[in-house]
Amino acid sequence: MGLADESEKEKGDTGKPTQSSASPSPEGRSVKPKPSAAASPAAAAKDNAKDNANDPNKRHIDDARALSKLHENNPGKACFWKHGYGTSSGECIKIPKGEYDTHPCHYQANGIKQAKKSTEVYNTRRIPGVKPEKPRDNNQEVAKKLGYLVLDRRANQLRHSTKMEEYVSIAVDIAKRKNASKPGKGDRFLTAYRGRYGSALGRLAQDPHAWDVEYQMNLDSRDSKAVYGATQKSLDVMKTLSKDSASGGTYQGPINFHIVETNESKGFGAWYPYEHEHHHMIPPSAFQEYVLNGLSEDPPLLNYMSRARIVMQGSWNIHDELNMMLLPSEVYPARILDLAAHIPWQMGADHSSYSRELKTKLEGVRDHLDAALKRCKDKPKKERHKVEEQAANDFTKLMREHCEEQREELLDKGFHEIK
């Protein structure tokens, strides 16, 4: 039985309750609608347009479970959920531990796959400020050009600069604001930030390719703690990577950017070789808000579940590598790489401004789904299936185009802050 058939069994359940029906409250209690004054057709239409199609009072939880079950039975075919890791429970779809490397919805693993296909973005990207554009030889070259790495003449070696604006003034100002909101919070932030700054740039000072995708540093064991850190997690990883020799031993570091949640090649996670994130071109929250959860002119017909039904018949996965891009999450590597900084300065977990910029584009996607649903109205089941299948295929193509457009826009724009 297809998803369209499943929804047919509960026809009317996903729509707005009629005046005579009772609707389930978020707590599960049956709540009778309050009587209201008669409204004009124009006023009623206006109210409908304002309706949020995902109001929990307007859809049954059984439908959401049906979608979740469909996803679990066809992992990766279509997905718009956020995922956790471990064992699934109820409606929370989690990625099994044994599938961290292979599950099509593991967005971090897919972010790495995308980066491996685009090494020129991270290893030999254009040198910022140089016209005509010229590829860099390595990232150390640009870090020196921008002043982040300077020569210590006494020791005759490169070191990170402590005179850059981010280090001296911006970080201090942010720390003051954090202290104002909670005493000590800013002090802890500044200490941690400067530590990350020194460590990441320290790695690049020692090796011109220390930030490259798929690279592994080899260091004398005496330098390993300074470069790799000395947390228990990092030391455990180092035990599996160390190559001791009679001459005193060298350490082979983890593969850059590889994650902790993996079985094949463990890495240090989001802080190594510099702080980074795996960015969704089309974020799940924006997709939920502007597409599935968007305004509806006819909630009984155009709602979260009816839109999701078409999406799940397609093959677009919001966590697919096409929708992922590895980005630095601090300003200094972003400037050096000429890439966007993903929510820098620890200023929250969501980039609401970035998501709002997608509003018009994603509302167009919602309109595409709604147009298909309108065409299905009052048609026989077989015809509805054909219309929905075609709409799902068109939706998949449209979303892939939007992902590619977003990637190109981010790359063309170069350094900026995603907030």
DOBA-348640 format. One line per 4 residues: number of its first residue (from 0); for each residue x, y, z of C-alpha. Coordinates in steps of 0.001 Angstrom, whole numbers. Layout:
N
NUM> X:Y:Z ~ ... $
//
This chain:
419
0> 0:0:0 ~ 1392:3379:-996 ~ 1346:6484:1134 ~ -1480:7962:-910 $
4> -3530:4824:-195 ~ -2791:5093:3535 ~ -3964:8687:3617 ~ -7111:7686:1700 $
8> -8144:5478:4624 ~ -8321:8538:6852 ~ -9758:10993:4371 ~ -10691:14202:6130 $
12> -8503:13505:9194 ~ -5761:15868:8108 ~ -8012:18812:7462 ~ -9351:21573:9609 $
16> -12057:20311:11991 ~ -15570:21343:11101 ~ -17602:23460:13450 ~ -19476:20407:14662 $
20> -16448:18238:15345 ~ -14193:18076:18369 ~ -10422:18276:17865 ~ -7644:16664:19949 $
24> -5710:19044:22164 ~ -1882:18760:22342 ~ -2408:16833:25616 ~ -4739:14388:23861 $
28> -8006:15614:25423 ~ -11073:16174:23258 ~ -11892:19862:23168 ~ -15212:21155:21894 $
32> -14918:24224:19695 ~ -16142:27450:21192 ~ -19146:29048:19506 ~ -18222:32016:17365 $
36> -20067:34843:15703 ~ -21032:34352:12085 ~ -18303:35573:9781 ~ -18579:36822:6243 $
40> -17117:34622:3464 ~ -14385:37211:2919 ~ -13449:37220:6611 ~ -13473:33421:6716 $
44> -11175:33252:3687 ~ -8824:35733:5342 ~ -8721:33628:8513 ~ -8039:30494:6470 $
48> -5114:32193:4731 ~ -3564:32882:8111 ~ -3954:29286:9264 ~ -848:27333:10105 $
52> -1350:24026:8322 ~ 704:22179:10934 ~ -1367:23163:13949 ~ -1406:19951:16043 $
56> -5159:20389:16445 ~ -5627:20058:12695 ~ -3931:16743:11994 ~ -3834:13318:13595 $
60> -650:11889:15041 ~ -1312:8585:13244 ~ -538:10286:9932 ~ 2836:11523:11161 $
64> 3629:8020:12353 ~ 2735:6675:8921 ~ 5238:9066:7351 ~ 7884:8090:9902 $
68> 7311:4417:9164 ~ 7578:5055:5440 ~ 10906:6814:6004 ~ 12298:3978:8113 $
72> 11274:1404:5503 ~ 12870:3426:2682 ~ 15779:5243:4350 ~ 17250:7942:2183 $
76> 14648:7785:-561 ~ 13057:10952:785 ~ 13654:12756:4056 ~ 12962:16119:5657 $
80> 13438:15107:9321 ~ 16186:16000:11725 ~ 17992:12902:12947 ~ 19659:11814:16140 $
84> 21969:8868:16717 ~ 21287:5624:18533 ~ 17979:3759:18663 ~ 14678:5074:17323 $
88> 11903:5692:19802 ~ 8354:6632:18875 ~ 8433:9350:16231 ~ 12100:10207:16791 $
92> 13959:8715:13828 ~ 17510:7934:14832 ~ 20422:6549:12855 ~ 21564:3124:14126 $
96> 25125:3064:15430 ~ 26149:454:12894 ~ 25165:2734:10007 ~ 27035:5933:10836 $
100> 29206:5566:7732 ~ 26537:4441:5291 ~ 23137:5819:6314 ~ 21897:8245:3621 $
104> 20554:10620:6289 ~ 23836:11003:8209 ~ 24334:14641:7252 ~ 27841:14924:8726 $
108> 29119:11903:6814 ~ 27471:13296:3686 ~ 29062:16689:4332 ~ 32464:15022:4314 $
112> 31629:13148:1111 ~ 30712:16442:-531 ~ 33931:18083:695 ~ 35986:15193:-713 $
116> 34402:15833:-4104 ~ 35153:19562:-3817 ~ 38691:19705:-2449 ~ 39407:22791:-4578 $
120> 36987:24717:-2326 ~ 39088:24030:769 ~ 42621:23280:-421 ~ 43286:25462:-3472 $
124> 40498:28070:-3425 ~ 40998:31531:-4900 ~ 43211:33927:-2982 ~ 40924:36629:-1524 $
128> 41447:40109:-2936 ~ 43524:38997:-5933 ~ 42280:39933:-9421 ~ 42173:38155:-11756 $
132> 41318:35205:-9527 ~ 44226:32935:-8771 ~ 44190:29583:-6918 ~ 46292:29340:-3777 $
136> 49149:26911:-3366 ~ 48115:26203:216 ~ 46200:27781:3092 ~ 49340:28747:4997 $
140> 50239:31076:2139 ~ 46957:33012:2556 ~ 47146:33031:6355 ~ 50529:34766:6100 $
144> 49231:37194:3472 ~ 46303:38217:5711 ~ 48504:38512:8818 ~ 47157:35571:10806 $
148> 50556:33852:10751 ~ 53741:35826:11428 ~ 57400:34907:11644 ~ 58849:34703:15151 $
152> 62376:35852:14316 ~ 63876:34650:17590 ~ 62657:31099:17126 ~ 62742:31385:13328 $
156> 59313:29804:12988 ~ 55773:30802:12170 ~ 53334:31589:14972 ~ 49766:32831:15142 $
160> 49347:36586:15453 ~ 47746:38001:18602 ~ 47263:41412:17008 ~ 44388:40606:14653 $
164> 41088:42409:15142 ~ 39197:39189:15910 ~ 41663:38307:18674 ~ 42143:41739:20227 $
168> 38903:43711:19951 ~ 35943:41760:18529 ~ 36328:38755:20831 ~ 36847:41060:23824 $
172> 33710:43076:23026 ~ 31641:39899:22668 ~ 33066:38599:25944 ~ 31961:41823:27684 $
176> 28414:41387:26389 ~ 28352:37775:27512 ~ 29623:38776:30960 ~ 26851:41359:31164 $
180> 24230:38673:30600 ~ 25856:36228:33012 ~ 28976:36939:35110 ~ 31912:34787:34045 $
184> 30313:33597:30821 ~ 32315:36023:28705 ~ 35590:35196:30456 ~ 35108:31504:29716 $
188> 34198:32295:26120 ~ 37310:34455:25594 ~ 39662:31846:27053 ~ 38154:29069:24944 $
192> 38039:31197:21796 ~ 41675:32244:22033 ~ 42640:28651:22712 ~ 40875:27483:19554 $
196> 42402:30364:17591 ~ 45928:29481:18681 ~ 45519:25731:18182 ~ 43986:25866:14703 $
200> 46463:28443:13425 ~ 49279:26627:15237 ~ 48567:23543:13157 ~ 48662:25590:9978 $
204> 51934:27217:11075 ~ 53551:23781:11351 ~ 52186:22362:8102 ~ 51019:24303:4998 $
208> 48441:21570:4316 ~ 47229:21118:7897 ~ 43706:22312:7004 ~ 43322:20360:3767 $
212> 40427:17984:3229 ~ 41477:14321:3598 ~ 44881:15266:5037 ~ 46655:13682:7999 $
216> 49424:15484:9866 ~ 52510:13619:10983 ~ 54202:15066:14045 ~ 56994:14359:16418 $
220> 55452:12900:19568 ~ 56758:15879:21578 ~ 54488:18219:19609 ~ 51411:16006:19513 $
224> 49623:17370:22584 ~ 50072:20967:21504 ~ 48666:20280:18050 ~ 46112:17558:18651 $
228> 44971:18472:22153 ~ 45084:16318:25252 ~ 41453:15439:25938 ~ 40717:11803:26735 $
232> 38726:11455:23518 ~ 41587:12751:21384 ~ 44108:10592:23234 ~ 41945:7508:22613 $
236> 41879:8295:18911 ~ 45622:8921:18899 ~ 46273:5446:20334 ~ 44800:3924:17198 $
240> 46767:6235:14914 ~ 50204:6354:16546 ~ 53205:5008:14698 ~ 55975:4508:17221 $
244> 59490:4139:15896 ~ 62922:3465:17356 ~ 63873:7092:16798 ~ 61392:8339:19385 $
248> 58058:8022:17655 ~ 55817:10080:15434 ~ 52086:10492:15581 ~ 49864:10334:12568 $
252> 46848:12515:13185 ~ 43273:11707:12263 ~ 41950:12430:8795 ~ 40846:16055:8766 $
256> 37143:16702:9376 ~ 36282:13071:10040 ~ 33685:12646:12740 ~ 33600:10803:16021 $
260> 30373:8971:15138 ~ 31932:6605:12634 ~ 33146:3021:12512 ~ 35647:3182:9667 $
264> 37870:6192:10324 ~ 37420:8006:13611 ~ 38201:11681:13800 ~ 38125:14425:16405 $
268> 34840:15887:15252 ~ 33760:19497:14881 ~ 36892:21196:16283 ~ 39539:19601:14081 $
272> 41506:20871:12182 ~ 39517:24068:12862 ~ 36013:24643:14219 ~ 33528:23715:11502 $
276> 29940:22721:10790 ~ 28136:20712:8123 ~ 25719:23259:6717 ~ 22389:22425:5058 $
280> 21913:24602:1970 ~ 18183:24240:2589 ~ 17899:23945:6402 ~ 15318:21497:7810 $
284> 13764:24267:9920 ~ 13279:26530:6876 ~ 11804:23669:4840 ~ 9348:22897:7630 $
288> 8379:26540:8110 ~ 7983:27725:4534 ~ 7022:24540:2669 ~ 5255:21946:4815 $
292> 4129:24327:7514 ~ 3402:27308:5278 ~ 232:29356:5110 ~ -2763:27638:3565 $
296> -5764:29079:1746 ~ -7616:25768:2167 ~ -6366:23879:5275 ~ -8530:20759:4781 $
300> -6863:20273:1389 ~ -3527:22081:1641 ~ -1823:21161:4890 ~ 1324:19697:6411 $
304> 381:16072:5846 ~ -924:16444:2284 ~ 2218:18344:1270 ~ 4431:15825:3059 $
308> 2648:13006:1252 ~ 3907:14348:-2093 ~ 7404:15061:-747 ~ 7728:11480:507 $
312> 6873:10121:-2942 ~ 9901:11902:-4376 ~ 13587:11149:-3840 ~ 14907:14403:-2373 $
316> 16739:13886:907 ~ 17441:17038:2904 ~ 20602:15389:4300 ~ 21965:14279:938 $
320> 25472:15465:113 ~ 24016:17736:-2584 ~ 22406:19785:209 ~ 25481:19774:2462 $
324> 28501:22061:2642 ~ 31315:21934:5167 ~ 31910:25450:6518 ~ 34189:26968:9186 $
328> 32331:28193:12260 ~ 34890:30842:13263 ~ 35758:34077:11467 ~ 39532:33573:11130 $
332> 39448:30300:9113 ~ 36525:31676:7099 ~ 38561:34745:6097 ~ 41570:32619:5217 $
336> 39464:30187:3176 ~ 37238:32940:1738 ~ 34153:30997:2810 ~ 31109:31787:4934 $
340> 31497:31563:8723 ~ 28684:29385:10075 ~ 27104:31113:13132 ~ 30436:32398:14518 $
344> 31130:33726:18021 ~ 28913:31044:19591 ~ 25905:33295:18993 ~ 23273:30542:18999 $
348> 22370:27349:17216 ~ 20100:28609:14445 ~ 20741:30877:11462 ~ 17325:32530:11297 $
352> 18486:35358:9007 ~ 19861:32885:6464 ~ 16633:30882:6603 ~ 14496:33991:6096 $
356> 16408:34741:2899 ~ 15050:31444:1537 ~ 11432:32380:2230 ~ 10457:33437:-1298 $
360> 12263:30500:-2920 ~ 10691:27926:-583 ~ 7228:29439:-738 ~ 7462:28822:-4483 $
364> 8081:25148:-3678 ~ 5037:25136:-1399 ~ 2941:26676:-4180 ~ 4086:23892:-6528 $
368> 2869:21250:-4062 ~ -390:23072:-3423 ~ -1095:23406:-7142 ~ -759:19635:-7524 $
372> -3057:19020:-4570 ~ -5670:21320:-6092 ~ -5480:19408:-9371 ~ -6102:16195:-7424 $
376> -9286:17449:-5810 ~ -12378:15416:-6718 ~ -10403:13194:-9108 ~ -10538:9354:-8955 $
380> -7827:7698:-6894 ~ -5811:6460:-9898 ~ -5672:9925:-11433 ~ -4701:11491:-8090 $
384> -1789:9062:-7802 ~ -498:10028:-11241 ~ -713:13740:-10478 ~ 1046:13319:-7117 $
388> 3794:11127:-8555 ~ 4541:13679:-11265 ~ 4457:16496:-8693 ~ 6900:14519:-6505 $
392> 9323:14091:-9396 ~ 9078:17786:-10275 ~ 9562:18693:-6595 ~ 12721:16575:-6405 $
396> 14178:18263:-9476 ~ 13266:21719:-8164 ~ 14862:21146:-4756 ~ 18080:19866:-6311 $
400> 18259:22983:-8438 ~ 17770:25160:-5359 ~ 20566:23304:-3514 ~ 22991:23913:-6380 $
404> 21963:27569:-6591 ~ 22578:28065:-2865 ~ 26017:26481:-3085 ~ 27016:28708:-5995 $
408> 25750:31799:-4178 ~ 27748:30945:-1042 ~ 30923:30322:-3029 ~ 30542:33474:-5130 $
412> 29892:35621:-2055 ~ 33046:34448:-313 ~ 33640:35457:3289 ~ 30579:36569:5257 $
416> 28842:35506:8441 ~ 25836:33183:8326 ~ 23531:34132:11190 $
//
